[in-house]
Amino acid sequence: MSVETRRGFLKRFKNIYAPLLVSTGGSYGYGSVIERHRISVERHEVKLGLGQRGPQRLRVVSLSDFHFDPLCEEDFMAYVVQRTNELKPDLILLTGDYITDSAKRVDGLAKVLGGFKAGSGAFGCLGNHDTWHYGGQIIRS
């Protein structure tokens, strides 16, 4: 059985583990600080084919993956609601993951999301994180 020297451990750490830790920390930092504030508006035209009596155009906004609980940024979410309302949607779809793993501030998020304005309403469903943690509380909020 061989015993690793301190110098050997530090050399191995520098070459293998340090880059791994830096890249992992960098990815987490990018995702939790920068990427979370990236709002993307994509426009797609789909022929509805609902006949002469049906709507010829329907503007739908889909929002997903708020993951509100780590940083609880009500001001940023209010900005998202404002930007969404500026698009003058007919329908808003909220497709889950309102939280990551805590519903402590979900009432504040629900209050902000209550500001959505859409001609035919806003509808939502739970995502996997919501279902795993406090799904009932999120629905009630």
Disulfide bonds with the S-S distance in Angstrom:
none
